[in-house]
Amino acid sequence: RTPKGVEITEVGTALLTRIDRLRLARDDVVREVSDLSQGRAGDLRIGAHPGVIDDLLGPTCSALLKEAPRVTLTVTVETFDVAVSALRGGKLDLMVGLSPVSPHDNLVYEHLLEDIVVVFASANHQLAKQKRVTMADLTRERWAVAGYGSQGSGWPQVHRAFEEGRLPAPRIAAKTTSLALRDYLVASTDLLGASSRRILGQYATRYQLVELPVKEFAGTRSIGVAYRKDGYLSPAARRFIEILKATAKEITKEP
């Protein structure tokens, strides 16, 4: 007890950490026994970054459901930070999206593919008409940012490029967790955005977006699948990862 109320002791904190681990282990055992006793392949809970839905997650889910009709899928589209928290808390079995710069100790990350981050704008933007765009040109523009404040967005690469060029911080006009809204705003205004070249290729025609030729900017990020190091992976989860890797290989083969 303290003058301000009750605070947990150091011993209590250590015990609470152990209890959380025991709870997750118990839940894993219950799910595994249920899968075996009922003869089902498993109920798979997946957290996904919105940028992997169309070309990576969609085909993988479709292939798994066709191959294993008894599998049930629950897929939630989350920001990176929310998905990591849910995964670590046992509310998700897998997370598909961008791999963190600093991996969490209790999570396993398996690499799927490498994304190239690019700067884009509306096809009608004044910079879209230039054969070469410099970082200095970008300092005069405003930005629409998706997934801000998260390792799971393209924004850290842009911010880092401005810092390395010793340029003023980019001016953010709109922040959102929605990729679709960001793309709409970029397409309908003079704002700039940052995304992977892979994702931009999927939506460029729909929103009339173009990649800007910024030779001074070179950003990359890794796409992967994550799961708890000591967590239970059902047969469905293991098969899902296999199909996911095969799908990623097909994507990287595309011109």
Salt bridges, closest charged atoms under 4 A:
ASP27 OD2 - ARG23 NH1 3.58
ASP27 OD1 - ARG26 NH2 2.87
ASP28 OD1 - ARG228 NH2 2.98
ASP35 OD1 - ARG40 NE 3.38
ASP55 OD1 - ARG198 NH1 2.89
GLU67 OE2 - ARG239 NE 2.61
ASP93 OD1 - ARG31 NH1 2.41
ASP93 OD1 - ARG45 NH2 2.87
GLU110 OE1 - LYS245 NZ 2.34
GLU114 OE1 - HIS111 NE2 3.80
ASP115 OD1 - ARG198 NE 3.03
ASP115 OD2 - ARG221 NE 3.68
ASP137 OD1 - ARG140 NH2 2.65
GLU141 OE1 - HIS125 NE2 3.29
GLU163 OE2 - HIS159 ND1 3.47
ASP183 OD1 - ARG182 NH2 3.02
ASP190 OD1 - ARG142 NH2 3.44
GLU211 OE2 - ARG197 NH2 2.84
GLU242 OE1 - ARG239 NH1 2.84
GLU250 OE2 - LYS253 NZ 3.61
